[in-house]
Amino acid sequence: MIILAILATIFVGWIGVAFGLEIMNGFTELGSILAVATMGAFVMIENKRINKK
């Protein structure tokens, strides 16, 4: 699950930078924002999974 979280975060960040650069006229910070949100989602999923036990 950790490898998936890392790869997904990198991928979403990369896509966010490309999207922000091309479509939103230089808003490259979008990649960082989406990467943090993705990692936060993985942390919340993991916490929910651990608390279920």
N, C-alpha and C positions, 0 to 999 in steps of 0.2 A: 504494500500500500504506500510505503514511503517513496519508492521509485516512481510510482504512478503520480503521486502528488508533486514531486519535483519536476517530472517531465511535463505534466499538465500546466504547472505554474510557468515554466519557461515558454511553453508553446503559447499560452494565453497572453503572456507578456509580450512576446514577439509579434503576435497578431495585433495586439492592442497598439503597439508602437507603429506598425505598418498602417493600420487603420487611421490612427490619429495623425500621422504624417501626411498621408495622401488625401484623406477625405475631410479632416477637420483642420486643415491649414496649419500644420506644425504643432499640434497638441500631442507631442510625444510622451508626455507624462501619463497619458491614458494607459500605456503599457504597464507602468509601475502600479497604477491604481488597480487595474484588472488583475495583475499578478498577486497583489496583497489580498484582494477580495477572494481570489481562487484559493490561496493558501489558508485564509480564514475559514472558508467553507470546508476544507479538508480537516482542519483542526476541530471544527464544530461536529462534523460527522464522527470523527474518532472519539471525541468526548461523549457523544451520545451512545456510541457502541460500547464504550467502557462502562458507562453508568447503567447500562441495561443488565449487565452481569450481576 
